[in-house]
């Protein structure tokens, strides 16, 4: 799914398909708080608002948004945890 093979390095998955604002962002925040530096989480959503909300939130943190894949109406965010 990803161009640089990051999906194979995922340590955690979060599936928020079928949920809409603010649930995907809140669940992403919760997941990030429970993870450790160096973990890589894949967040799967079908809420178009996440294309704005998740990158905006991550821009205020030290976490790294490694990749966003948009495929068949779903959005897949690959985030590296930094604390």
PyMOL Python script that loads the backbone (N, CA, C, O; Angstrom):
from pymol import cmd

cmd.read_pdbstr("""\
ATOM      1  N   UNK A   1       0.810  -1.198   0.000  1.00  0.00           N
ATOM      2  CA  UNK A   1       0.000   0.000   0.000  1.00  0.00           C
ATOM      3  C   UNK A   1       0.851   1.259   0.000  1.00  0.00           C
ATOM      4  O   UNK A   1       0.464   2.259  -0.604  1.00  0.00           O
ATOM      5  N   UNK A   2       1.997   1.233   0.660  1.00  0.00           N
ATOM      6  CA  UNK A   2       2.799   2.448   0.728  1.00  0.00           C
ATOM      7  C   UNK A   2       4.010   2.335  -0.179  1.00  0.00           C
ATOM      8  O   UNK A   2       4.526   1.248  -0.440  1.00  0.00           O
ATOM      9  N   UNK A   3       4.439   3.476  -0.644  1.00  0.00           N
ATOM     10  CA  UNK A   3       5.507   3.496  -1.633  1.00  0.00           C
ATOM     11  C   UNK A   3       6.876   3.150  -1.053  1.00  0.00           C
ATOM     12  O   UNK A   3       7.721   2.604  -1.763  1.00  0.00           O
ATOM     13  N   UNK A   4       7.108   3.453   0.205  1.00  0.00           N
ATOM     14  CA  UNK A   4       8.450   3.213   0.739  1.00  0.00           C
ATOM     15  C   UNK A   4       8.507   2.054   1.728  1.00  0.00           C
ATOM     16  O   UNK A   4       9.492   1.911   2.453  1.00  0.00           O
ATOM     17  N   UNK A   5       7.477   1.236   1.765  1.00  0.00           N
ATOM     18  CA  UNK A   5       7.517   0.051   2.607  1.00  0.00           C
ATOM     19  C   UNK A   5       7.252   0.285   4.073  1.00  0.00           C
ATOM     20  O   UNK A   5       7.454  -0.624   4.877  1.00  0.00           O
ATOM     21  N   UNK A   6       6.804   1.473   4.458  1.00  0.00           N
ATOM     22  CA  UNK A   6       6.571   1.743   5.872  1.00  0.00           C
ATOM     23  C   UNK A   6       5.479   0.859   6.458  1.00  0.00           C
ATOM     24  O   UNK A   6       5.512   0.551   7.649  1.00  0.00           O
ATOM     25  N   UNK A   7       4.524   0.451   5.653  1.00  0.00           N
ATOM     26  CA  UNK A   7       3.440  -0.353   6.195  1.00  0.00           C
ATOM     27  C   UNK A   7       3.974  -1.631   6.827  1.00  0.00           C
ATOM     28  O   UNK A   7       3.399  -2.133   7.792  1.00  0.00           O
ATOM     29  N   UNK A   8       5.054  -2.151   6.298  1.00  0.00           N
ATOM     30  CA  UNK A   8       5.624  -3.376   6.849  1.00  0.00           C
ATOM     31  C   UNK A   8       6.265  -3.147   8.205  1.00  0.00           C
ATOM     32  O   UNK A   8       6.540  -4.103   8.930  1.00  0.00           O
ATOM     33  N   UNK A   9       6.507  -1.894   8.557  1.00  0.00           N
ATOM     34  CA  UNK A   9       7.138  -1.575   9.826  1.00  0.00           C
ATOM     35  C   UNK A   9       6.125  -1.129  10.875  1.00  0.00           C
ATOM     36  O   UNK A   9       6.510  -0.760  11.984  1.00  0.00           O
ATOM     37  N   UNK A  10       4.834  -1.157  10.540  1.00  0.00           N
ATOM     38  CA  UNK A  10       3.827  -0.714  11.493  1.00  0.00           C
ATOM     39  C   UNK A  10       3.870  -1.559  12.758  1.00  0.00           C
ATOM     40  O   UNK A  10       3.958  -2.786  12.708  1.00  0.00           O
ATOM     41  N   UNK A  11       3.806  -0.875  13.886  1.00  0.00           N
ATOM     42  CA  UNK A  11       3.760  -1.574  15.158  1.00  0.00           C
ATOM     43  C   UNK A  11       2.344  -1.591  15.722  1.00  0.00           C
ATOM     44  O   UNK A  11       2.030  -2.409  16.587  1.00  0.00           O
ATOM     45  N   UNK A  12       1.488  -0.691  15.238  1.00  0.00           N
ATOM     46  CA  UNK A  12       0.116  -0.590  15.737  1.00  0.00           C
ATOM     47  C   UNK A  12      -0.820  -0.175  14.608  1.00  0.00           C
ATOM     48  O   UNK A  12      -0.409   0.461  13.637  1.00  0.00           O
ATOM     49  N   UNK A  13      -2.078  -0.547  14.759  1.00  0.00           N
ATOM     50  CA  UNK A  13      -3.118  -0.186  13.791  1.00  0.00           C
ATOM     51  C   UNK A  13      -4.290   0.430  14.548  1.00  0.00           C
ATOM     52  O   UNK A  13      -4.626   0.006  15.654  1.00  0.00           O
ATOM     53  N   UNK A  14      -4.905   1.441  13.930  1.00  0.00           N
ATOM     54  CA  UNK A  14      -6.122   2.027  14.471  1.00  0.00           C
ATOM     55  C   UNK A  14      -7.114   2.137  13.322  1.00  0.00           C
ATOM     56  O   UNK A  14      -6.855   2.819  12.330  1.00  0.00           O
ATOM     57  N   UNK A  15      -8.235   1.472  13.460  1.00  0.00           N
ATOM     58  CA  UNK A  15      -9.270   1.468  12.426  1.00  0.00           C
ATOM     59  C   UNK A  15     -10.454   2.279  12.931  1.00  0.00           C
ATOM     60  O   UNK A  15     -11.153   1.856  13.851  1.00  0.00           O
ATOM     61  N   UNK A  16     -10.678   3.434  12.335  1.00  0.00           N
ATOM     62  CA  UNK A  16     -11.809   4.282  12.716  1.00  0.00           C
ATOM     63  C   UNK A  16     -12.766   4.450  11.531  1.00  0.00           C
ATOM     64  O   UNK A  16     -13.444   5.469  11.408  1.00  0.00           O
ATOM     65  N   UNK A  17     -12.808   3.440  10.670  1.00  0.00           N
ATOM     66  CA  UNK A  17     -13.738   3.464   9.546  1.00  0.00           C
ATOM     67  C   UNK A  17     -15.171   3.542  10.071  1.00  0.00           C
ATOM     68  O   UNK A  17     -15.532   2.849  11.022  1.00  0.00           O
ATOM     69  N   UNK A  18     -15.983   4.394   9.443  1.00  0.00           N
ATOM     70  CA  UNK A  18     -17.378   4.529   9.847  1.00  0.00           C
ATOM     71  C   UNK A  18     -17.615   5.554  10.940  1.00  0.00           C
ATOM     72  O   UNK A  18     -18.762   5.832  11.288  1.00  0.00           O
ATOM     73  N   UNK A  19     -16.552   6.117  11.483  1.00  0.00           N
ATOM     74  CA  UNK A  19     -16.683   7.144  12.519  1.00  0.00           C
ATOM     75  C   UNK A  19     -16.371   8.508  11.907  1.00  0.00           C
ATOM     76  O   UNK A  19     -15.551   8.625  10.996  1.00  0.00           O
ATOM     77  N   UNK A  20     -17.035   9.526  12.422  1.00  0.00           N
ATOM     78  CA  UNK A  20     -16.849  10.871  11.886  1.00  0.00           C
ATOM     79  C   UNK A  20     -16.464  11.827  12.992  1.00  0.00           C
ATOM     80  O   UNK A  20     -16.616  11.530  14.177  1.00  0.00           O
ATOM     81  N   UNK A  21     -15.963  12.979  12.587  1.00  0.00           N
ATOM     82  CA  UNK A  21     -15.471  14.024  13.466  1.00  0.00           C
ATOM     83  C   UNK A  21     -16.386  14.158  14.678  1.00  0.00           C
ATOM     84  O   UNK A  21     -17.604  14.254  14.523  1.00  0.00           O
ATOM     85  N   UNK A  22     -15.824  14.166  15.868  1.00  0.00           N
ATOM     86  CA  UNK A  22     -14.409  14.225  16.235  1.00  0.00           C
ATOM     87  C   UNK A  22     -13.788  12.869  16.590  1.00  0.00           C
ATOM     88  O   UNK A  22     -12.642  12.824  17.037  1.00  0.00           O
ATOM     89  N   UNK A  23     -14.511  11.777  16.402  1.00  0.00           N
ATOM     90  CA  UNK A  23     -14.036  10.467  16.873  1.00  0.00           C
ATOM     91  C   UNK A  23     -12.671  10.062  16.301  1.00  0.00           C
ATOM     92  O   UNK A  23     -11.798   9.676  17.078  1.00  0.00           O
ATOM     93  N   UNK A  24     -12.442  10.132  14.974  1.00  0.00           N
ATOM     94  CA  UNK A  24     -11.132   9.688  14.468  1.00  0.00           C
ATOM     95  C   UNK A  24      -9.951  10.439  15.093  1.00  0.00           C
ATOM     96  O   UNK A  24      -8.937   9.830  15.434  1.00  0.00           O
ATOM     97  N   UNK A  25     -10.085  11.746  15.239  1.00  0.00           N
ATOM     98  CA  UNK A  25      -8.989  12.524  15.829  1.00  0.00           C
ATOM     99  C   UNK A  25      -8.825  12.180  17.307  1.00  0.00           C
ATOM    100  O   UNK A  25      -7.701  12.008  17.780  1.00  0.00           O
ATOM    101  N   UNK A  26      -9.923  12.079  18.031  1.00  0.00           N
ATOM    102  CA  UNK A  26      -9.821  11.756  19.461  1.00  0.00           C
ATOM    103  C   UNK A  26      -9.208  10.379  19.686  1.00  0.00           C
ATOM    104  O   UNK A  26      -8.390  10.205  20.589  1.00  0.00           O
ATOM    105  N   UNK A  27      -9.594   9.406  18.876  1.00  0.00           N
ATOM    106  CA  UNK A  27      -9.034   8.060  19.016  1.00  0.00           C
ATOM    107  C   UNK A  27      -7.548   8.042  18.633  1.00  0.00           C
ATOM    108  O   UNK A  27      -6.756   7.317  19.235  1.00  0.00           O
ATOM    109  N   UNK A  28      -7.179   8.843  17.630  1.00  0.00           N
ATOM    110  CA  UNK A  28      -5.768   8.944  17.242  1.00  0.00           C
ATOM    111  C   UNK A  28      -4.951   9.544  18.379  1.00  0.00           C
ATOM    112  O   UNK A  28      -3.873   9.045  18.702  1.00  0.00           O
ATOM    113  N   UNK A  29      -5.457  10.607  18.982  1.00  0.00           N
ATOM    114  CA  UNK A  29      -4.763  11.241  20.113  1.00  0.00           C
ATOM    115  C   UNK A  29      -4.572  10.234  21.254  1.00  0.00           C
ATOM    116  O   UNK A  29      -3.486  10.127  21.823  1.00  0.00           O
ATOM    117  N   UNK A  30      -5.641   9.501  21.577  1.00  0.00           N
ATOM    118  CA  UNK A  30      -5.570   8.502  22.653  1.00  0.00           C
ATOM    119  C   UNK A  30      -4.525   7.436  22.349  1.00  0.00           C
ATOM    120  O   UNK A  30      -3.733   7.062  23.213  1.00  0.00           O
ATOM    121  N   UNK A  31      -4.535   6.958  21.120  1.00  0.00           N
ATOM    122  CA  UNK A  31      -3.582   5.915  20.726  1.00  0.00           C
ATOM    123  C   UNK A  31      -2.151   6.434  20.833  1.00  0.00           C
ATOM    124  O   UNK A  31      -1.277   5.735  21.346  1.00  0.00           O
ATOM    125  N   UNK A  32      -1.906   7.647  20.355  1.00  0.00           N
ATOM    126  CA  UNK A  32      -0.555   8.209  20.390  1.00  0.00           C
ATOM    127  C   UNK A  32      -0.052   8.357  21.823  1.00  0.00           C
ATOM    128  O   UNK A  32       1.135   8.159  22.084  1.00  0.00           O
ATOM    129  N   UNK A  33      -0.936   8.699  22.746  1.00  0.00           N
ATOM    130  CA  UNK A  33      -0.532   8.850  24.151  1.00  0.00           C
ATOM    131  C   UNK A  33      -0.094   7.524  24.759  1.00  0.00           C
ATOM    132  O   UNK A  33       0.736   7.497  25.667  1.00  0.00           O
ATOM    133  N   UNK A  34      -0.650   6.426  24.258  1.00  0.00           N
ATOM    134  CA  UNK A  34      -0.346   5.118  24.856  1.00  0.00           C
ATOM    135  C   UNK A  34       0.867   4.441  24.214  1.00  0.00           C
ATOM    136  O   UNK A  34       1.313   3.393  24.682  1.00  0.00           O
ATOM    137  N   UNK A  35       1.405   5.041  23.139  1.00  0.00           N
ATOM    138  CA  UNK A  35       2.520   4.420  22.422  1.00  0.00           C
ATOM    139  C   UNK A  35       3.851   4.999  22.859  1.00  0.00           C
ATOM    140  O   UNK A  35       3.904   5.992  23.585  1.00  0.00           O
ATOM    141  N   UNK A  36       4.924   4.367  22.411  1.00  0.00           N
ATOM    142  CA  UNK A  36       6.280   4.774  22.775  1.00  0.00           C
ATOM    143  C   UNK A  36       7.005   5.376  21.579  1.00  0.00           C
ATOM    144  O   UNK A  36       6.649   5.122  20.429  1.00  0.00           O
ATOM    145  N   UNK A  37       8.015   6.166  21.864  1.00  0.00           N
ATOM    146  CA  UNK A  37       8.838   6.745  20.816  1.00  0.00           C
ATOM    147  C   UNK A  37       9.359   5.652  19.898  1.00  0.00           C
ATOM    148  O   UNK A  37       9.860   4.625  20.356  1.00  0.00           O
ATOM    149  N   UNK A  38       9.236   5.884  18.605  1.00  0.00           N
ATOM    150  CA  UNK A  38       9.706   4.921  17.621  1.00  0.00           C
ATOM    151  C   UNK A  38       8.621   4.004  17.095  1.00  0.00           C
ATOM    152  O   UNK A  38       8.788   3.386  16.044  1.00  0.00           O
ATOM    153  N   UNK A  39       7.496   3.906  17.823  1.00  0.00           N
ATOM    154  CA  UNK A  39       6.374   3.118  17.312  1.00  0.00           C
ATOM    155  C   UNK A  39       5.841   3.774  16.044  1.00  0.00           C
ATOM    156  O   UNK A  39       5.948   4.988  15.874  1.00  0.00           O
ATOM    157  N   UNK A  40       5.279   2.981  15.173  1.00  0.00           N
ATOM    158  CA  UNK A  40       4.675   3.508  13.952  1.00  0.00           C
ATOM    159  C   UNK A  40       3.260   2.968  13.882  1.00  0.00           C
ATOM    160  O   UNK A  40       3.040   1.757  13.856  1.00  0.00           O
ATOM    161  N   UNK A  41       2.303   3.887  13.851  1.00  0.00           N
ATOM    162  CA  UNK A  41       0.897   3.510  13.835  1.00  0.00           C
ATOM    163  C   UNK A  41       0.280   3.845  12.481  1.00  0.00           C
ATOM    164  O   UNK A  41       0.571   4.883  11.886  1.00  0.00           O
ATOM    165  N   UNK A  42      -0.557   2.966  12.020  1.00  0.00           N
ATOM    166  CA  UNK A  42      -1.342   3.207  10.826  1.00  0.00           C
ATOM    167  C   UNK A  42      -2.777   3.477  11.230  1.00  0.00           C
ATOM    168  O   UNK A  42      -3.399   2.661  11.912  1.00  0.00           O
ATOM    169  N   UNK A  43      -3.303   4.611  10.816  1.00  0.00           N
ATOM    170  CA  UNK A  43      -4.678   4.990  11.151  1.00  0.00           C
ATOM    171  C   UNK A  43      -5.497   4.949   9.862  1.00  0.00           C
ATOM    172  O   UNK A  43      -5.167   5.618   8.882  1.00  0.00           O
ATOM    173  N   UNK A  44      -6.568   4.155   9.878  1.00  0.00           N
ATOM    174  CA  UNK A  44      -7.426   4.028   8.704  1.00  0.00           C
ATOM    175  C   UNK A  44      -8.764   4.703   8.982  1.00  0.00           C
ATOM    176  O   UNK A  44      -9.421   4.415   9.982  1.00  0.00           O
ATOM    177  N   UNK A  45      -9.164   5.612   8.078  1.00  0.00           N
ATOM    178  CA  UNK A  45     -10.388   6.383   8.254  1.00  0.00           C
ATOM    179  C   UNK A  45     -11.086   6.549   6.910  1.00  0.00           C
ATOM    180  O   UNK A  45     -10.468   6.425   5.852  1.00  0.00           O
ATOM    181  N   UNK A  46     -12.385   6.831   6.972  1.00  0.00           N
ATOM    182  CA  UNK A  46     -13.094   7.190   5.743  1.00  0.00           C
ATOM    183  C   UNK A  46     -13.784   8.545   5.889  1.00  0.00           C
ATOM    184  O   UNK A  46     -14.636   8.905   5.078  1.00  0.00           O
ATOM    185  N   UNK A  47     -13.413   9.289   6.924  1.00  0.00           N
ATOM    186  CA  UNK A  47     -13.940  10.635   7.134  1.00  0.00           C
ATOM    187  C   UNK A  47     -13.021  11.636   6.442  1.00  0.00           C
ATOM    188  O   UNK A  47     -11.865  11.782   6.840  1.00  0.00           O
ATOM    189  N   UNK A  48     -13.518  12.336   5.399  1.00  0.00           N
ATOM    190  CA  UNK A  48     -12.667  13.300   4.688  1.00  0.00           C
ATOM    191  C   UNK A  48     -12.089  14.397   5.585  1.00  0.00           C
ATOM    192  O   UNK A  48     -11.046  14.968   5.265  1.00  0.00           O
ATOM    193  N   UNK A  49     -12.747  14.692   6.692  1.00  0.00           N
ATOM    194  CA  UNK A  49     -12.241  15.715   7.615  1.00  0.00           C
ATOM    195  C   UNK A  49     -10.890  15.334   8.204  1.00  0.00           C
ATOM    196  O   UNK A  49     -10.116  16.206   8.599  1.00  0.00           O
ATOM    197  N   UNK A  50     -10.603  14.031   8.266  1.00  0.00           N
ATOM    198  CA  UNK A  50      -9.326  13.612   8.846  1.00  0.00           C
ATOM    199  C   UNK A  50      -8.151  14.102   8.013  1.00  0.00           C
ATOM    200  O   UNK A  50      -7.050  14.261   8.539  1.00  0.00           O
ATOM    201  N   UNK A  51      -8.364  14.343   6.724  1.00  0.00           N
ATOM    202  CA  UNK A  51      -7.285  14.866   5.872  1.00  0.00           C
ATOM    203  C   UNK A  51      -6.820  16.236   6.350  1.00  0.00           C
ATOM    204  O   UNK A  51      -5.684  16.636   6.096  1.00  0.00           O
ATOM    205  N   UNK A  52      -7.686  16.941   7.030  1.00  0.00           N
ATOM    206  CA  UNK A  52      -7.336  18.246   7.604  1.00  0.00           C
ATOM    207  C   UNK A  52      -6.964  18.102   9.077  1.00  0.00           C
ATOM    208  O   UNK A  52      -5.944  18.622   9.528  1.00  0.00           O
ATOM    209  N   UNK A  53      -7.818  17.382   9.823  1.00  0.00           N
ATOM    210  CA  UNK A  53      -7.680  17.333  11.281  1.00  0.00           C
ATOM    211  C   UNK A  53      -6.407  16.646  11.770  1.00  0.00           C
ATOM    212  O   UNK A  53      -5.705  17.177  12.630  1.00  0.00           O
ATOM    213  N   UNK A  54      -6.110  15.475  11.228  1.00  0.00           N
ATOM    214  CA  UNK A  54      -4.955  14.725  11.729  1.00  0.00           C
ATOM    215  C   UNK A  54      -3.640  15.439  11.424  1.00  0.00           C
ATOM    216  O   UNK A  54      -2.828  15.603  12.335  1.00  0.00           O
ATOM    217  N   UNK A  55      -3.388  15.875  10.174  1.00  0.00           N
ATOM    218  CA  UNK A  55      -2.138  16.618   9.933  1.00  0.00           C
ATOM    219  C   UNK A  55      -2.031  17.905  10.755  1.00  0.00           C
ATOM    220  O   UNK A  55      -0.946  18.261  11.215  1.00  0.00           O
ATOM    221  N   UNK A  56      -3.161  18.605  10.940  1.00  0.00           N
ATOM    222  CA  UNK A  56      -3.127  19.837  11.729  1.00  0.00           C
ATOM    223  C   UNK A  56      -2.738  19.528  13.179  1.00  0.00           C
ATOM    224  O   UNK A  56      -1.905  20.220  13.764  1.00  0.00           O
ATOM    225  N   UNK A  57      -3.342  18.495  13.748  1.00  0.00           N
ATOM    226  CA  UNK A  57      -3.003  18.112  15.113  1.00  0.00           C
ATOM    227  C   UNK A  57      -1.534  17.706  15.220  1.00  0.00           C
ATOM    228  O   UNK A  57      -0.825  18.154  16.121  1.00  0.00           O
ATOM    229  N   UNK A  58      -1.084  16.862  14.302  1.00  0.00           N
ATOM    230  CA  UNK A  58       0.302  16.381  14.356  1.00  0.00           C
ATOM    231  C   UNK A  58       1.293  17.521  14.206  1.00  0.00           C
ATOM    232  O   UNK A  58       2.397  17.458  14.747  1.00  0.00           O
ATOM    233  N   UNK A  59       0.913  18.564  13.477  1.00  0.00           N
ATOM    234  CA  UNK A  59       1.778  19.734  13.317  1.00  0.00           C
ATOM    235  C   UNK A  59       2.042  20.461  14.624  1.00  0.00           C
ATOM    236  O   UNK A  59       2.987  21.243  14.733  1.00  0.00           O
ATOM    237  N   UNK A  60       1.205  20.198  15.610  1.00  0.00           N
ATOM    238  CA  UNK A  60       1.378  20.826  16.933  1.00  0.00           C
ATOM    239  C   UNK A  60       2.084  19.897  17.914  1.00  0.00           C
ATOM    240  O   UNK A  60       2.229  20.215  19.094  1.00  0.00           O
ATOM    241  N   UNK A  61       2.517  18.753  17.413  1.00  0.00           N
ATOM    242  CA  UNK A  61       3.190  17.776  18.270  1.00  0.00           C
ATOM    243  C   UNK A  61       4.558  17.455  17.667  1.00  0.00           C
ATOM    244  O   UNK A  61       4.944  18.011  16.639  1.00  0.00           O
ATOM    245  N   UNK A  62       5.273  16.559  18.317  1.00  0.00           N
ATOM    246  CA  UNK A  62       6.558  16.122  17.777  1.00  0.00           C
ATOM    247  C   UNK A  62       6.411  14.876  16.906  1.00  0.00           C
ATOM    248  O   UNK A  62       7.369  14.449  16.263  1.00  0.00           O
ATOM    249  N   UNK A  63       5.209  14.294  16.884  1.00  0.00           N
ATOM    250  CA  UNK A  63       4.966  13.100  16.067  1.00  0.00           C
ATOM    251  C   UNK A  63       5.164  13.445  14.586  1.00  0.00           C
ATOM    252  O   UNK A  63       4.944  14.580  14.163  1.00  0.00           O
ATOM    253  N   UNK A  64       5.586  12.438  13.809  1.00  0.00           N
ATOM    254  CA  UNK A  64       5.846  12.654  12.389  1.00  0.00           C
ATOM    255  C   UNK A  64       4.799  11.963  11.533  1.00  0.00           C
ATOM    256  O   UNK A  64       4.570  10.760  11.663  1.00  0.00           O
ATOM    257  N   UNK A  65       4.168  12.730  10.660  1.00  0.00           N
ATOM    258  CA  UNK A  65       3.260  12.148   9.679  1.00  0.00           C
ATOM    259  C   UNK A  65       4.127  11.696   8.519  1.00  0.00           C
ATOM    260  O   UNK A  65       4.620  12.517   7.745  1.00  0.00           O
ATOM    261  N   UNK A  66       4.310  10.396   8.402  1.00  0.00           N
ATOM    262  CA  UNK A  66       5.225   9.838   7.404  1.00  0.00           C
ATOM    263  C   UNK A  66       4.594   9.744   6.032  1.00  0.00           C
ATOM    264  O   UNK A  66       5.259   9.950   5.017  1.00  0.00           O
ATOM    265  N   UNK A  67       3.297   9.429   6.002  1.00  0.00           N
ATOM    266  CA  UNK A  67       2.652   9.236   4.705  1.00  0.00           C
ATOM    267  C   UNK A  67       1.142   9.265   4.878  1.00  0.00           C
ATOM    268  O   UNK A  67       0.612   8.874   5.917  1.00  0.00           O
ATOM    269  N   UNK A  68       0.455   9.738   3.830  1.00  0.00           N
ATOM    270  CA  UNK A  68      -0.999   9.662   3.757  1.00  0.00           C
ATOM    271  C   UNK A  68      -1.332   9.009   2.422  1.00  0.00           C
ATOM    272  O   UNK A  68      -0.891   9.465   1.366  1.00  0.00           O
ATOM    273  N   UNK A  69      -2.105   7.948   2.482  1.00  0.00           N
ATOM    274  CA  UNK A  69      -2.517   7.248   1.269  1.00  0.00           C
ATOM    275  C   UNK A  69      -4.035   7.367   1.163  1.00  0.00           C
ATOM    276  O   UNK A  69      -4.753   7.053   2.113  1.00  0.00           O
ATOM    277  N   UNK A  70      -4.517   7.816   0.021  1.00  0.00           N
ATOM    278  CA  UNK A  70      -5.963   7.901  -0.233  1.00  0.00           C
ATOM    279  C   UNK A  70      -6.290   6.875  -1.294  1.00  0.00           C
ATOM    280  O   UNK A  70      -5.814   6.950  -2.427  1.00  0.00           O
ATOM    281  N   UNK A  71      -7.114   5.909  -0.903  1.00  0.00           N
ATOM    282  CA  UNK A  71      -7.411   4.811  -1.802  1.00  0.00           C
ATOM    283  C   UNK A  71      -8.846   4.339  -1.593  1.00  0.00           C
ATOM    284  O   UNK A  71      -9.226   3.987  -0.476  1.00  0.00           O
ATOM    285  N   UNK A  72      -9.632   4.328  -2.641  1.00  0.00           N
ATOM    286  CA  UNK A  72     -11.006   3.802  -2.606  1.00  0.00           C
ATOM    287  C   UNK A  72     -11.851   4.421  -1.497  1.00  0.00           C
ATOM    288  O   UNK A  72     -12.592   3.713  -0.815  1.00  0.00           O
ATOM    289  N   UNK A  73     -11.747   5.727  -1.311  1.00  0.00           N
ATOM    290  CA  UNK A  73     -12.562   6.405  -0.305  1.00  0.00           C
ATOM    291  C   UNK A  73     -12.073   6.249   1.118  1.00  0.00           C
ATOM    292  O   UNK A  73     -12.740   6.685   2.057  1.00  0.00           O
ATOM    293  N   UNK A  74     -10.906   5.629   1.291  1.00  0.00           N
ATOM    294  CA  UNK A  74     -10.325   5.484   2.619  1.00  0.00           C
ATOM    295  C   UNK A  74      -9.006   6.241   2.681  1.00  0.00           C
ATOM    296  O   UNK A  74      -8.311   6.406   1.678  1.00  0.00           O
ATOM    297  N   UNK A  75      -8.685   6.690   3.872  1.00  0.00           N
ATOM    298  CA  UNK A  75      -7.455   7.430   4.115  1.00  0.00           C
ATOM    299  C   UNK A  75      -6.629   6.640   5.107  1.00  0.00           C
ATOM    300  O   UNK A  75      -7.138   6.172   6.125  1.00  0.00           O
ATOM    301  N   UNK A  76      -5.353   6.496   4.801  1.00  0.00           N
ATOM    302  CA  UNK A  76      -4.462   5.723   5.657  1.00  0.00           C
ATOM    303  C   UNK A  76      -3.296   6.620   6.039  1.00  0.00           C
ATOM    304  O   UNK A  76      -2.497   7.012   5.188  1.00  0.00           O
ATOM    305  N   UNK A  77      -3.204   6.941   7.323  1.00  0.00           N
ATOM    306  CA  UNK A  77      -2.168   7.821   7.852  1.00  0.00           C
ATOM    307  C   UNK A  77      -1.106   6.966   8.533  1.00  0.00           C
ATOM    308  O   UNK A  77      -1.428   6.125   9.373  1.00  0.00           O
ATOM    309  N   UNK A  78       0.145   7.175   8.177  1.00  0.00           N
ATOM    310  CA  UNK A  78       1.247   6.475   8.841  1.00  0.00           C
ATOM    311  C   UNK A  78       1.977   7.500   9.689  1.00  0.00           C
ATOM    312  O   UNK A  78       2.520   8.482   9.182  1.00  0.00           O
ATOM    313  N   UNK A  79       1.979   7.253  10.984  1.00  0.00           N
ATOM    314  CA  UNK A  79       2.501   8.224  11.959  1.00  0.00           C
ATOM    315  C   UNK A  79       3.590   7.576  12.784  1.00  0.00           C
ATOM    316  O   UNK A  79       3.414   6.489  13.334  1.00  0.00           O
ATOM    317  N   UNK A  80       4.737   8.271  12.861  1.00  0.00           N
ATOM    318  CA  UNK A  80       5.811   7.823  13.737  1.00  0.00           C
ATOM    319  C   UNK A  80       5.711   8.571  15.055  1.00  0.00           C
ATOM    320  O   UNK A  80       5.623   9.799  15.082  1.00  0.00           O
ATOM    321  N   UNK A  81       5.725   7.827  16.131  1.00  0.00           N
ATOM    322  CA  UNK A  81       5.550   8.401  17.461  1.00  0.00           C
ATOM    323  C   UNK A  81       6.867   8.991  17.951  1.00  0.00           C
ATOM    324  O   UNK A  81       7.910   8.337  17.926  1.00  0.00           O
ATOM    325  N   UNK A  82       6.795  10.237  18.395  1.00  0.00           N
ATOM    326  CA  UNK A  82       7.937  10.941  18.997  1.00  0.00           C
ATOM    327  C   UNK A  82       7.472  11.550  20.306  1.00  0.00           C
ATOM    328  O   UNK A  82       6.432  12.206  20.364  1.00  0.00           O
ATOM    329  N   UNK A  83       8.245  11.329  21.348  1.00  0.00           N
ATOM    330  CA  UNK A  83       7.882  11.908  22.648  1.00  0.00           C
ATOM    331  C   UNK A  83       9.085  12.547  23.293  1.00  0.00           C
ATOM    332  O   UNK A  83       8.982  13.089  24.393  1.00  0.00           O
TER     333      UNK A  83
END
""", "prot")
cmd.dss("prot")
cmd.show_as("cartoon", "prot")
cmd.util.cbc("prot")
cmd.orient("prot")
